[in-house]
Amino acid sequence: MSGASKASGRSSTDEAATRKRGRSLAALGYIQPQTYEELRAVLSSGTVHFPKRLRQVAIFLWQHPSDVALGTIAQVAAQAGVQPSTLVRFAQIFGYSGFSDFQGLFKEHIKGSWPEGRGEPRTETEPNLHFLRGMVGASQASLGRIEAGFDVKSFDKMVALLADAELIYVIGSKRAFPVTAYLSLTLSQQGVRNVLVDNVGSSALDQIGCIGGRDAVLAVSFSPYNSITPDLVAVAHERKARIVTVTDSTFSPLIPLSDSWLEVVESDFAGFRSLAASLAVGMALVHGVAAMRGE
């Protein structure tokens, strides 16, 4: 191939890549996000449709902005379970030349978020105490995130929908099941009729078999959203039950089915994730429902 032909081939390839990238940005309907809040607005708009790996990145970025801000591209990629090149590709979709530029959104977001006077970190030689303190720190971070951005309007709507229901079906599996089991118990202790959908004997679909329009579902679900919960909630939605959801990102398949939802993102330590914030929000819901019914 002649030099002119090679140059022409490269030019055509570059132009095709440029056009492809332009179409990606145009499909979003947004200009390049300049802040973390603008990025979240784009991701939650419902106009973004990522393939599997990029969706995995989006969920991680949504849930762990501090880790993204402070980590290297290799560290962030390992935590997200993808290759570094996937992070670069994700950044380029939003008009950034690479991951470093894109990472600046997250660095600006967390700047100044750490309070002064925390003191020097303690060096712990006892492994069990080190792990315990790590889990306590993860729980505190989860609870602090709730305090910083709690959606009171959605919470009040969830309480009203649950309080008005004839019967509440409490649905959650895998990591969410300890939360739903405790919520069901405390609802019962407050005299609120409910059904814990526990799927014992693979009977979950039968357990919601009598759900109807006067009932409500309280669903709890966390990424990677690969449990039976979305299927059960879809059945309840088809039967006109009201749906309220506690989940951890705008990418949850439960959100399009929900009448109201709350975002609760739990921090983790050494691969173990806290449930402190989910339980706190759940207990507040139970208290609100019991109080409203008492009135």
N, C-alpha and C positions, 0 to 999 in steps of 0.2 A: 504494500500500500504506500502511495506517495506521501510526502510530508504534508502536502495540501489536503489530501484525503483524510489523513490522521487528524489534522487540525479541525477539519470540517466535522469529523466524527465526534471529537471531544466537544466542540461547540454545540452540536446537536444534543449530546448527552447532558451538558450543563444546562441548556435551555429547558430540556425536558424535566430535569430535577427542579429547576426554578419554578416551572409551571406547576409541577406536582405540589411543591411546598406552598405556592400561592393558593392553590385550590384548597389545601388543608386549612390555611388560615381563614380563607373566605368562608369555608363551610362553618367555621365557628361563629362567624358573625361578630367578632370582636377584634379590636386593635390589640397590639402586643400589651399584655398586662404589665403594669409598672410597679405594682405592689402585691404583697401576698393576699390582701383582701380582694383585689381585682382578679387574681388568679382563682381564688375560691369561688368568686361570683361566676367566672366562666365555667368552672368544673361543675357547679351546681345548677347551671342554666338548663341542663337537659339537652343541649344542642351538641354535646361532645359524645362521640361514639368511638371508643377505642377498641382495638383488638386486644386479645387476652393479656399479653405481656405489658402493654402500655396502660391498660386498665389497672393491672397490678401495681404499676408505678404510681398511678394517680391516687389509688387508695392509700399507699404508704405515705406519699407526700401530704395528703390530707390529714392523716392521723399523727404524723411525726415531724412537724416542722422544725423542731429543735434539733433532731438528729440530722435532718437534711442540712441545716445551717452550719452545724459544727463538724460534720464528717467529711472525709475525702470522698471522691467519686467511687473509689473501690469499696469503702466502708458502707456508703449509702446503697450501692448496688447489692452488696452482700446481704444487708439487712432487708432490702426489698425483695431479694430472691431473683434478681435479674442480672444480666451482663451490663458493665459500664456503658457499652455502646447503646443500650436501650435507654439509659438516662439521657445520653446525648441526643438521641432521636426524639425523645419526649420534649426536651428543651427546644429543639429546632421547630417542632410543630407550632410552638408559641412565638416564633420569630427570633429566638436567641441563637447566637452562633454556636454556643456550646453549653455544657453544664455549669461551668464556673460563672458565667454571666447570669444564668438562670438562678443559680444558688444565691445570688445577691438579694433576691426578693425575700428569701427566708432569713438571711443574716440581718436585714433591716427590720424584719418582723420581730425577731427575738431580742434585738438590741435594747438593753436597759430593762429587760424583763426579770432579771435576777436581782432580788433585793440585796441591799448592802448589809454588811455586818454578819454574814453567815458564819464567818470564821473559817479556819483552815480545816480541810476534810480530815477526819479521823482515820488513822491507819489501824486496821483491825487484823490481828493475827489469827483469830479463831474463825475458821471458815463458816461455821454455822451462824455465828453472830454477824459476820459480814453479809451473808445472804439475808438474814432477818432484817438488817438495817437497809439493805437494798430494796427489799419488798416494802418496808415501811416508807421508804422514799418514793417508790413507784405509786403507792397508795396516796401519799400526800400530793404528788404531782397530779394524779387523776382527779382528786377532790378539788385541788386548786383550779384546775381547768374548768370545772363546773361553776365555781364561784365567779370566774372571770367572764363567762359568756353564757349565762343561763337564759333560755328562751321562755320567759314567764308567760307570754301569750299562748304558746303551744302547750305549755304545762297546764294552764288553766282550762284550755279546751279539752285536753285529755281527761282531766279530773271530771269535767262536766259530762263527757260522753260515757265514762265508766260509771259514774254515779246514777245516770239515767237508764242504764242497762238492766234488763230483767235478769240476765245471767252473764257472768264474765267468764270467758274461756282464756286461760293463761297458757301461752304457747312459747316454748323455747327448748332448744336441744343443744347437745354437746356442751360447750363452755357456758352457754346461756342458761342451761338447765338448773344449776344451783340457784341462780337468781330467781327464776320463775317458781321453783319449788318453795322458796322462802316467801315470795310474794303471795302465792296461793295460801300458804299457812297463815300468814298475817291477815289476809282478807277474811279468812274463815274465823279467825279469832275476833275480828271486828264485826262479825255477824253479816258479812257480805257474801252472798251465794256465788260460788265460782267452781269451775272445773279445771283441774290441772291436767293438761294434755301431756301425759308422760310417755306415750307410745309403748307401754309395756305390752309385750306380745305382738308388736307391730300393729297395734290397734288404734293408731292416731286418727286415721280417717273415720273409724267407727266412733271414736270419742267425740268428734265434732259433727257427727251425723245428724243431730237434731238442732244445730245452730240455725237461727233465723234472724229476721230483721229487727227484733226487739232486743237482741243480744249484742255483746261487744267482745272484741278480742284485745287482750293485752299481750303483745308479742315482743320478745327480746331476741335480738339477733346480732351477731358480730361477724366481721370478715374472717374467713373467706366465703361466707354465705353458702356453704355447700351442704347444709343440713336439710331436713324435711320441712323446716319452718315456712319457707316461701310457698311451698305447695299447699300447706294447710291454710295459710292466710289467704291464698288465692281462692280456695273453696269457700271460705267464710265471706270473702268479698263478693263472690258470685251470688251468695244467698242474702246479700244486703245487710250483713252485720256491720256494725261500726268497728273500725280498726284503729287502734292506737299503738304506736311502736317506739321502742327504745332501741336505737342502733348506733353504729359508730362512723358512718359516713354517708354522704349523699349518693353513693354508688350502691347502697343496699337495695336489693330487689323488692323490699317491702315498702319502700317509700311511695311508689306510684299507686300502691293499694291502700295507703293509709289516709285516714281522715285528719290525723295529726301525728307528729313524731318529734322526738327529742334526740339530739346527738349527744352521745356519751362516749368519749374516747378514753380507754384505759391504758395506762403506761405499763411497761413490763420491765423486769429485771432478770438477766441471765436466762431469758427464754420463758420465764413464768410471768403471766399477766395478772395484774390486780383486778379485783371485782368491786373495789370499795365504792367507786363513784356510781356504778350501776345499782348497787344495793341501796345507797343513800337516796338516789333519785326514785327508786322503786318504793322505798319506805315513805317518801314524801307523797307519792301518788296514793298509796294505801291510806295514809292519814287524811289526805284531801278528800278522797272518796267517802271515807267513814264520816268525816265532818260534814260534808254536804248532805249525805243521807240523814244524818242526825238533825240537821236543820229542817 
